[in-house]
Amino acid sequence: MKSANKFNTAVLSLAVVVAGCAVAAAFQQGKQLAAVNQMATVTITAQRLTQEQKIAYDMQQSGQAMQTVLVTAKRLGAEEKSAMDRQEQAIQQARIRAQKKAQLLV
């Protein structure tokens, strides 16, 4: 009899604690939803820059210093061209093999 009373008391206590937690969680969730609904939204709009405006902006950022780029190249010989072509083909074949392996794994 005493063990049944203790068991009933324990179950009742547990039920009260769980109910209290559920009520507290419900109120907390409501506060979180209210905070999300009150978040400010910012919309930024800007016009596209023209080519002249882009150049002016770049010059302003670089401190009014003009930059010069020098590009040099030499003409490739037939052997160099064929070597580059073979290298490019090898790279493409390696990519294809890697893609096929990835497709097989999926």
ROKOL-823516 format. One record per atom (N, C-alpha, C): x, y, z; residue number from 1; atom name. Coordinates in nm, 2 decimals. Layout:
BEGIN
@xx X; yy Y; zz Z; torvo NUM; kegu CA
...
***
This chain:
BEGIN
@xx 0.08; yy -0.12; zz 0.00; torvo 1; kegu N
@xx 0.00; yy 0.00; zz 0.00; torvo 1; kegu CA
@xx 0.09; yy 0.13; zz 0.00; torvo 1; kegu C
@xx 0.19; yy 0.13; zz 0.09; torvo 2; kegu N
@xx 0.28; yy 0.24; zz 0.09; torvo 2; kegu CA
@xx 0.35; yy 0.26; zz -0.04; torvo 2; kegu C
@xx 0.39; yy 0.15; zz -0.10; torvo 3; kegu N
@xx 0.47; yy 0.15; zz -0.23; torvo 3; kegu CA
@xx 0.38; yy 0.20; zz -0.34; torvo 3; kegu C
@xx 0.25; yy 0.17; zz -0.34; torvo 4; kegu N
@xx 0.15; yy 0.22; zz -0.44; torvo 4; kegu CA
@xx 0.13; yy 0.37; zz -0.42; torvo 4; kegu C
@xx 0.13; yy 0.41; zz -0.30; torvo 5; kegu N
@xx 0.11; yy 0.56; zz -0.27; torvo 5; kegu CA
@xx 0.23; yy 0.63; zz -0.32; torvo 5; kegu C
@xx 0.35; yy 0.58; zz -0.29; torvo 6; kegu N
@xx 0.47; yy 0.64; zz -0.33; torvo 6; kegu CA
@xx 0.48; yy 0.65; zz -0.49; torvo 6; kegu C
@xx 0.44; yy 0.54; zz -0.55; torvo 7; kegu N
@xx 0.44; yy 0.53; zz -0.69; torvo 7; kegu CA
@xx 0.35; yy 0.64; zz -0.75; torvo 7; kegu C
@xx 0.23; yy 0.64; zz -0.70; torvo 8; kegu N
@xx 0.13; yy 0.74; zz -0.75; torvo 8; kegu CA
@xx 0.17; yy 0.88; zz -0.73; torvo 8; kegu C
@xx 0.24; yy 0.91; zz -0.61; torvo 9; kegu N
@xx 0.29; yy 1.04; zz -0.59; torvo 9; kegu CA
@xx 0.40; yy 1.08; zz -0.68; torvo 9; kegu C
@xx 0.49; yy 0.98; zz -0.71; torvo 10; kegu N
@xx 0.60; yy 1.00; zz -0.80; torvo 10; kegu CA
@xx 0.55; yy 1.03; zz -0.95; torvo 10; kegu C
@xx 0.45; yy 0.95; zz -0.99; torvo 11; kegu N
@xx 0.39; yy 0.97; zz -1.12; torvo 11; kegu CA
@xx 0.32; yy 1.11; zz -1.13; torvo 11; kegu C
@xx 0.25; yy 1.14; zz -1.03; torvo 12; kegu N
@xx 0.18; yy 1.27; zz -1.02; torvo 12; kegu CA
@xx 0.28; yy 1.39; zz -1.02; torvo 12; kegu C
@xx 0.39; yy 1.38; zz -0.95; torvo 13; kegu N
@xx 0.49; yy 1.48; zz -0.95; torvo 13; kegu CA
@xx 0.56; yy 1.49; zz -1.08; torvo 13; kegu C
@xx 0.59; yy 1.38; zz -1.14; torvo 14; kegu N
@xx 0.65; yy 1.38; zz -1.28; torvo 14; kegu CA
@xx 0.56; yy 1.45; zz -1.38; torvo 14; kegu C
@xx 0.43; yy 1.42; zz -1.37; torvo 15; kegu N
@xx 0.33; yy 1.48; zz -1.46; torvo 15; kegu CA
@xx 0.32; yy 1.63; zz -1.44; torvo 15; kegu C
@xx 0.33; yy 1.68; zz -1.32; torvo 16; kegu N
@xx 0.32; yy 1.82; zz -1.29; torvo 16; kegu CA
@xx 0.45; yy 1.89; zz -1.35; torvo 16; kegu C
@xx 0.56; yy 1.83; zz -1.33; torvo 17; kegu N
@xx 0.69; yy 1.88; zz -1.38; torvo 17; kegu CA
@xx 0.68; yy 1.89; zz -1.53; torvo 17; kegu C
@xx 0.64; yy 1.78; zz -1.60; torvo 18; kegu N
@xx 0.64; yy 1.78; zz -1.75; torvo 18; kegu CA
@xx 0.54; yy 1.88; zz -1.80; torvo 18; kegu C
@xx 0.42; yy 1.90; zz -1.73; torvo 19; kegu N
@xx 0.32; yy 2.00; zz -1.77; torvo 19; kegu CA
@xx 0.38; yy 2.14; zz -1.76; torvo 19; kegu C
@xx 0.45; yy 2.16; zz -1.65; torvo 20; kegu N
@xx 0.51; yy 2.29; zz -1.63; torvo 20; kegu CA
@xx 0.61; yy 2.32; zz -1.74; torvo 20; kegu C
@xx 0.69; yy 2.23; zz -1.77; torvo 21; kegu N
@xx 0.79; yy 2.24; zz -1.88; torvo 21; kegu CA
@xx 0.73; yy 2.27; zz -2.01; torvo 21; kegu C
@xx 0.62; yy 2.20; zz -2.04; torvo 22; kegu N
@xx 0.55; yy 2.22; zz -2.17; torvo 22; kegu CA
@xx 0.49; yy 2.36; zz -2.18; torvo 22; kegu C
@xx 0.43; yy 2.41; zz -2.07; torvo 23; kegu N
@xx 0.37; yy 2.54; zz -2.07; torvo 23; kegu CA
@xx 0.49; yy 2.65; zz -2.08; torvo 23; kegu C
@xx 0.60; yy 2.63; zz -2.01; torvo 24; kegu N
@xx 0.71; yy 2.72; zz -2.03; torvo 24; kegu CA
@xx 0.77; yy 2.72; zz -2.17; torvo 24; kegu C
@xx 0.78; yy 2.61; zz -2.23; torvo 25; kegu N
@xx 0.83; yy 2.60; zz -2.36; torvo 25; kegu CA
@xx 0.74; yy 2.67; zz -2.46; torvo 25; kegu C
@xx 0.61; yy 2.65; zz -2.44; torvo 26; kegu N
@xx 0.51; yy 2.72; zz -2.53; torvo 26; kegu CA
@xx 0.52; yy 2.87; zz -2.53; torvo 26; kegu C
@xx 0.54; yy 2.92; zz -2.41; torvo 27; kegu N
@xx 0.56; yy 3.07; zz -2.40; torvo 27; kegu CA
@xx 0.69; yy 3.11; zz -2.45; torvo 27; kegu C
@xx 0.80; yy 3.04; zz -2.44; torvo 28; kegu N
@xx 0.93; yy 3.07; zz -2.49; torvo 28; kegu CA
@xx 0.92; yy 3.07; zz -2.65; torvo 28; kegu C
@xx 0.85; yy 2.98; zz -2.71; torvo 29; kegu N
@xx 0.84; yy 2.97; zz -2.85; torvo 29; kegu CA
@xx 0.76; yy 3.09; zz -2.90; torvo 29; kegu C
@xx 0.66; yy 3.13; zz -2.83; torvo 30; kegu N
@xx 0.59; yy 3.25; zz -2.87; torvo 30; kegu CA
@xx 0.68; yy 3.38; zz -2.87; torvo 30; kegu C
@xx 0.77; yy 3.39; zz -2.77; torvo 31; kegu N
@xx 0.86; yy 3.50; zz -2.77; torvo 31; kegu CA
@xx 0.95; yy 3.50; zz -2.88; torvo 31; kegu C
@xx 1.00; yy 3.38; zz -2.92; torvo 32; kegu N
@xx 1.10; yy 3.37; zz -3.03; torvo 32; kegu CA
@xx 1.03; yy 3.41; zz -3.16; torvo 32; kegu C
@xx 0.91; yy 3.36; zz -3.18; torvo 33; kegu N
@xx 0.83; yy 3.40; zz -3.30; torvo 33; kegu CA
@xx 0.81; yy 3.55; zz -3.31; torvo 33; kegu C
@xx 0.78; yy 3.61; zz -3.20; torvo 34; kegu N
@xx 0.75; yy 3.75; zz -3.20; torvo 34; kegu CA
@xx 0.88; yy 3.83; zz -3.23; torvo 34; kegu C
@xx 0.99; yy 3.78; zz -3.18; torvo 35; kegu N
@xx 1.12; yy 3.85; zz -3.21; torvo 35; kegu CA
@xx 1.15; yy 3.84; zz -3.36; torvo 35; kegu C
@xx 1.12; yy 3.72; zz -3.42; torvo 36; kegu N
@xx 1.15; yy 3.70; zz -3.56; torvo 36; kegu CA
@xx 1.06; yy 3.79; zz -3.65; torvo 36; kegu C
@xx 0.94; yy 3.81; zz -3.61; torvo 37; kegu N
@xx 0.84; yy 3.89; zz -3.68; torvo 37; kegu CA
@xx 0.88; yy 4.04; zz -3.67; torvo 37; kegu C
@xx 0.95; yy 4.08; zz -3.57; torvo 38; kegu N
@xx 0.99; yy 4.22; zz -3.55; torvo 38; kegu CA
@xx 1.12; yy 4.26; zz -3.61; torvo 38; kegu C
@xx 1.19; yy 4.17; zz -3.68; torvo 39; kegu N
@xx 1.32; yy 4.20; zz -3.75; torvo 39; kegu CA
@xx 1.30; yy 4.30; zz -3.86; torvo 39; kegu C
@xx 1.39; yy 4.39; zz -3.87; torvo 40; kegu N
@xx 1.38; yy 4.49; zz -3.97; torvo 40; kegu CA
@xx 1.43; yy 4.44; zz -4.10; torvo 40; kegu C
@xx 1.37; yy 4.49; zz -4.21; torvo 41; kegu N
@xx 1.41; yy 4.45; zz -4.34; torvo 41; kegu CA
@xx 1.47; yy 4.57; zz -4.41; torvo 41; kegu C
@xx 1.59; yy 4.55; zz -4.48; torvo 42; kegu N
@xx 1.66; yy 4.66; zz -4.54; torvo 42; kegu CA
@xx 1.66; yy 4.62; zz -4.69; torvo 42; kegu C
@xx 1.63; yy 4.72; zz -4.77; torvo 43; kegu N
@xx 1.63; yy 4.70; zz -4.92; torvo 43; kegu CA
@xx 1.73; yy 4.80; zz -4.97; torvo 43; kegu C
@xx 1.83; yy 4.75; zz -5.05; torvo 44; kegu N
@xx 1.94; yy 4.84; zz -5.10; torvo 44; kegu CA
@xx 1.92; yy 4.84; zz -5.26; torvo 44; kegu C
@xx 1.91; yy 4.96; zz -5.31; torvo 45; kegu N
@xx 1.90; yy 4.97; zz -5.46; torvo 45; kegu CA
@xx 2.01; yy 5.06; zz -5.51; torvo 45; kegu C
@xx 2.06; yy 5.03; zz -5.62; torvo 46; kegu N
@xx 2.17; yy 5.11; zz -5.68; torvo 46; kegu CA
@xx 2.16; yy 5.10; zz -5.83; torvo 46; kegu C
@xx 2.21; yy 5.20; zz -5.90; torvo 47; kegu N
@xx 2.21; yy 5.19; zz -6.04; torvo 47; kegu CA
@xx 2.34; yy 5.13; zz -6.09; torvo 47; kegu C
@xx 2.34; yy 5.08; zz -6.21; torvo 48; kegu N
@xx 2.46; yy 5.02; zz -6.27; torvo 48; kegu CA
@xx 2.56; yy 5.13; zz -6.31; torvo 48; kegu C
@xx 2.68; yy 5.10; zz -6.28; torvo 49; kegu N
@xx 2.79; yy 5.20; zz -6.32; torvo 49; kegu CA
@xx 2.82; yy 5.19; zz -6.47; torvo 49; kegu C
@xx 2.85; yy 5.31; zz -6.52; torvo 50; kegu N
@xx 2.89; yy 5.31; zz -6.66; torvo 50; kegu CA
@xx 3.04; yy 5.27; zz -6.66; torvo 50; kegu C
@xx 3.10; yy 5.25; zz -6.78; torvo 51; kegu N
@xx 3.24; yy 5.22; zz -6.79; torvo 51; kegu CA
@xx 3.33; yy 5.33; zz -6.74; torvo 51; kegu C
@xx 3.29; yy 5.45; zz -6.76; torvo 52; kegu N
@xx 3.36; yy 5.57; zz -6.72; torvo 52; kegu CA
@xx 3.36; yy 5.58; zz -6.56; torvo 52; kegu C
@xx 3.24; yy 5.55; zz -6.51; torvo 53; kegu N
@xx 3.23; yy 5.55; zz -6.36; torvo 53; kegu CA
@xx 3.31; yy 5.44; zz -6.30; torvo 53; kegu C
@xx 3.32; yy 5.33; zz -6.36; torvo 54; kegu N
@xx 3.40; yy 5.22; zz -6.31; torvo 54; kegu CA
@xx 3.54; yy 5.26; zz -6.30; torvo 54; kegu C
@xx 3.59; yy 5.31; zz -6.41; torvo 55; kegu N
@xx 3.73; yy 5.36; zz -6.42; torvo 55; kegu CA
@xx 3.76; yy 5.46; zz -6.32; torvo 55; kegu C
@xx 3.67; yy 5.56; zz -6.30; torvo 56; kegu N
@xx 3.69; yy 5.67; zz -6.20; torvo 56; kegu CA
@xx 3.69; yy 5.61; zz -6.06; torvo 56; kegu C
@xx 3.60; yy 5.51; zz -6.03; torvo 57; kegu N
@xx 3.60; yy 5.45; zz -5.90; torvo 57; kegu CA
@xx 3.73; yy 5.37; zz -5.88; torvo 57; kegu C
@xx 3.78; yy 5.30; zz -5.98; torvo 58; kegu N
@xx 3.91; yy 5.22; zz -5.96; torvo 58; kegu CA
@xx 4.02; yy 5.32; zz -5.94; torvo 58; kegu C
@xx 4.02; yy 5.43; zz -6.01; torvo 59; kegu N
@xx 4.13; yy 5.53; zz -5.99; torvo 59; kegu CA
@xx 4.13; yy 5.59; zz -5.85; torvo 59; kegu C
@xx 4.01; yy 5.61; zz -5.80; torvo 60; kegu N
@xx 3.99; yy 5.67; zz -5.67; torvo 60; kegu CA
@xx 4.04; yy 5.57; zz -5.56; torvo 60; kegu C
@xx 4.01; yy 5.44; zz -5.58; torvo 61; kegu N
@xx 4.05; yy 5.34; zz -5.48; torvo 61; kegu CA
@xx 4.20; yy 5.32; zz -5.49; torvo 61; kegu C
@xx 4.26; yy 5.34; zz -5.60; torvo 62; kegu N
@xx 4.41; yy 5.31; zz -5.61; torvo 62; kegu CA
@xx 4.49; yy 5.44; zz -5.58; torvo 62; kegu C
@xx 4.43; yy 5.55; zz -5.54; torvo 63; kegu N
@xx 4.50; yy 5.67; zz -5.50; torvo 63; kegu CA
@xx 4.54; yy 5.75; zz -5.62; torvo 63; kegu C
@xx 4.47; yy 5.76; zz -5.73; torvo 64; kegu N
@xx 4.49; yy 5.84; zz -5.85; torvo 64; kegu CA
@xx 4.62; yy 5.79; zz -5.92; torvo 64; kegu C
@xx 4.67; yy 5.67; zz -5.90; torvo 65; kegu N
@xx 4.78; yy 5.62; zz -5.97; torvo 65; kegu CA
@xx 4.74; yy 5.54; zz -6.08; torvo 65; kegu C
@xx 4.79; yy 5.57; zz -6.20; torvo 66; kegu N
@xx 4.76; yy 5.49; zz -6.32; torvo 66; kegu CA
@xx 4.84; yy 5.37; zz -6.32; torvo 66; kegu C
@xx 4.78; yy 5.26; zz -6.35; torvo 67; kegu N
@xx 4.86; yy 5.13; zz -6.36; torvo 67; kegu CA
@xx 4.87; yy 5.09; zz -6.50; torvo 67; kegu C
@xx 4.99; yy 5.04; zz -6.53; torvo 68; kegu N
@xx 5.02; yy 4.99; zz -6.67; torvo 68; kegu CA
@xx 5.04; yy 4.84; zz -6.66; torvo 68; kegu C
@xx 4.98; yy 4.77; zz -6.75; torvo 69; kegu N
@xx 5.00; yy 4.63; zz -6.76; torvo 69; kegu CA
@xx 5.07; yy 4.60; zz -6.89; torvo 69; kegu C
@xx 5.18; yy 4.53; zz -6.88; torvo 70; kegu N
@xx 5.26; yy 4.49; zz -7.00; torvo 70; kegu CA
@xx 5.25; yy 4.34; zz -7.02; torvo 70; kegu C
@xx 5.20; yy 4.31; zz -7.15; torvo 71; kegu N
@xx 5.18; yy 4.17; zz -7.18; torvo 71; kegu CA
@xx 5.28; yy 4.14; zz -7.29; torvo 71; kegu C
@xx 5.36; yy 4.03; zz -7.27; torvo 72; kegu N
@xx 5.45; yy 3.99; zz -7.37; torvo 72; kegu CA
@xx 5.42; yy 3.84; zz -7.41; torvo 72; kegu C
@xx 5.45; yy 3.81; zz -7.53; torvo 73; kegu N
@xx 5.43; yy 3.67; zz -7.57; torvo 73; kegu CA
@xx 5.52; yy 3.64; zz -7.69; torvo 73; kegu C
@xx 5.54; yy 3.51; zz -7.71; torvo 74; kegu N
@xx 5.63; yy 3.47; zz -7.82; torvo 74; kegu CA
@xx 5.55; yy 3.37; zz -7.90; torvo 74; kegu C
@xx 5.59; yy 3.35; zz -8.02; torvo 75; kegu N
@xx 5.52; yy 3.26; zz -8.11; torvo 75; kegu CA
@xx 5.57; yy 3.12; zz -8.08; torvo 75; kegu C
@xx 5.47; yy 3.03; zz -8.07; torvo 76; kegu N
@xx 5.50; yy 2.89; zz -8.04; torvo 76; kegu CA
@xx 5.55; yy 2.82; zz -8.17; torvo 76; kegu C
@xx 5.64; yy 2.73; zz -8.15; torvo 77; kegu N
@xx 5.68; yy 2.64; zz -8.26; torvo 77; kegu CA
@xx 5.58; yy 2.52; zz -8.27; torvo 77; kegu C
@xx 5.60; yy 2.45; zz -8.38; torvo 78; kegu N
@xx 5.51; yy 2.33; zz -8.40; torvo 78; kegu CA
@xx 5.51; yy 2.23; zz -8.29; torvo 78; kegu C
@xx 5.64; yy 2.20; zz -8.24; torvo 79; kegu N
@xx 5.65; yy 2.10; zz -8.14; torvo 79; kegu CA
@xx 5.59; yy 2.15; zz -8.01; torvo 79; kegu C
@xx 5.60; yy 2.28; zz -7.98; torvo 80; kegu N
@xx 5.54; yy 2.33; zz -7.85; torvo 80; kegu CA
@xx 5.39; yy 2.33; zz -7.86; torvo 80; kegu C
@xx 5.33; yy 2.36; zz -7.98; torvo 81; kegu N
@xx 5.19; yy 2.36; zz -8.00; torvo 81; kegu CA
@xx 5.14; yy 2.22; zz -7.98; torvo 81; kegu C
@xx 5.20; yy 2.12; zz -8.04; torvo 82; kegu N
@xx 5.16; yy 1.98; zz -8.03; torvo 82; kegu CA
@xx 5.17; yy 1.93; zz -7.89; torvo 82; kegu C
@xx 5.28; yy 1.97; zz -7.82; torvo 83; kegu N
@xx 5.29; yy 1.93; zz -7.67; torvo 83; kegu CA
@xx 5.18; yy 1.99; zz -7.59; torvo 83; kegu C
@xx 5.14; yy 2.12; zz -7.62; torvo 84; kegu N
@xx 5.03; yy 2.18; zz -7.54; torvo 84; kegu CA
@xx 4.90; yy 2.11; zz -7.57; torvo 84; kegu C
@xx 4.88; yy 2.08; zz -7.70; torvo 85; kegu N
@xx 4.76; yy 2.01; zz -7.74; torvo 85; kegu CA
@xx 4.75; yy 1.87; zz -7.66; torvo 85; kegu C
@xx 4.86; yy 1.80; zz -7.66; torvo 86; kegu N
@xx 4.86; yy 1.67; zz -7.59; torvo 86; kegu CA
@xx 4.83; yy 1.68; zz -7.44; torvo 86; kegu C
@xx 4.89; yy 1.79; zz -7.38; torvo 87; kegu N
@xx 4.86; yy 1.81; zz -7.24; torvo 87; kegu CA
@xx 4.72; yy 1.85; zz -7.22; torvo 87; kegu C
@xx 4.66; yy 1.93; zz -7.30; torvo 88; kegu N
@xx 4.52; yy 1.97; zz -7.29; torvo 88; kegu CA
@xx 4.43; yy 1.85; zz -7.30; torvo 88; kegu C
@xx 4.46; yy 1.76; zz -7.40; torvo 89; kegu N
@xx 4.38; yy 1.64; zz -7.42; torvo 89; kegu CA
@xx 4.39; yy 1.55; zz -7.29; torvo 89; kegu C
@xx 4.51; yy 1.54; zz -7.24; torvo 90; kegu N
@xx 4.53; yy 1.45; zz -7.12; torvo 90; kegu CA
@xx 4.44; yy 1.51; zz -7.00; torvo 90; kegu C
@xx 4.44; yy 1.64; zz -6.99; torvo 91; kegu N
@xx 4.37; yy 1.71; zz -6.88; torvo 91; kegu CA
@xx 4.22; yy 1.68; zz -6.90; torvo 91; kegu C
@xx 4.17; yy 1.69; zz -7.02; torvo 92; kegu N
@xx 4.03; yy 1.67; zz -7.05; torvo 92; kegu CA
@xx 3.99; yy 1.53; zz -7.02; torvo 92; kegu C
@xx 4.07; yy 1.43; zz -7.06; torvo 93; kegu N
@xx 4.05; yy 1.29; zz -7.04; torvo 93; kegu CA
@xx 4.04; yy 1.26; zz -6.89; torvo 93; kegu C
@xx 4.13; yy 1.32; zz -6.81; torvo 94; kegu N
@xx 4.13; yy 1.31; zz -6.67; torvo 94; kegu CA
@xx 4.00; yy 1.36; zz -6.61; torvo 94; kegu C
@xx 3.95; yy 1.47; zz -6.66; torvo 95; kegu N
@xx 3.83; yy 1.53; zz -6.61; torvo 95; kegu CA
@xx 3.71; yy 1.44; zz -6.64; torvo 95; kegu C
@xx 3.71; yy 1.38; zz -6.76; torvo 96; kegu N
@xx 3.60; yy 1.29; zz -6.80; torvo 96; kegu CA
@xx 3.60; yy 1.17; zz -6.71; torvo 96; kegu C
@xx 3.72; yy 1.11; zz -6.69; torvo 97; kegu N
@xx 3.73; yy 0.99; zz -6.60; torvo 97; kegu CA
@xx 3.68; yy 1.02; zz -6.46; torvo 97; kegu C
@xx 3.72; yy 1.14; zz -6.41; torvo 98; kegu N
@xx 3.67; yy 1.18; zz -6.27; torvo 98; kegu CA
@xx 3.52; yy 1.20; zz -6.27; torvo 98; kegu C
@xx 3.46; yy 1.25; zz -6.37; torvo 99; kegu N
@xx 3.32; yy 1.27; zz -6.38; torvo 99; kegu CA
@xx 3.25; yy 1.13; zz -6.38; torvo 99; kegu C
@xx 3.30; yy 1.04; zz -6.46; torvo 100; kegu N
@xx 3.24; yy 0.91; zz -6.47; torvo 100; kegu CA
@xx 3.25; yy 0.84; zz -6.34; torvo 100; kegu C
@xx 3.36; yy 0.85; zz -6.27; torvo 101; kegu N
@xx 3.38; yy 0.79; zz -6.14; torvo 101; kegu CA
@xx 3.27; yy 0.84; zz -6.04; torvo 101; kegu C
@xx 3.26; yy 0.98; zz -6.05; torvo 102; kegu N
@xx 3.16; yy 1.04; zz -5.96; torvo 102; kegu CA
@xx 3.02; yy 0.99; zz -5.99; torvo 102; kegu C
@xx 2.99; yy 0.97; zz -6.12; torvo 103; kegu N
@xx 2.85; yy 0.93; zz -6.16; torvo 103; kegu CA
@xx 2.83; yy 0.78; zz -6.11; torvo 103; kegu C
@xx 2.94; yy 0.70; zz -6.11; torvo 104; kegu N
@xx 2.93; yy 0.56; zz -6.07; torvo 104; kegu CA
@xx 2.90; yy 0.55; zz -5.92; torvo 104; kegu C
@xx 2.96; yy 0.65; zz -5.84; torvo 105; kegu N
@xx 2.95; yy 0.65; zz -5.70; torvo 105; kegu CA
@xx 2.81; yy 0.69; zz -5.66; torvo 105; kegu C
@xx 2.74; yy 0.77; zz -5.74; torvo 106; kegu N
@xx 2.61; yy 0.82; zz -5.70; torvo 106; kegu CA
@xx 2.51; yy 0.71; zz -5.73; torvo 106; kegu C
***
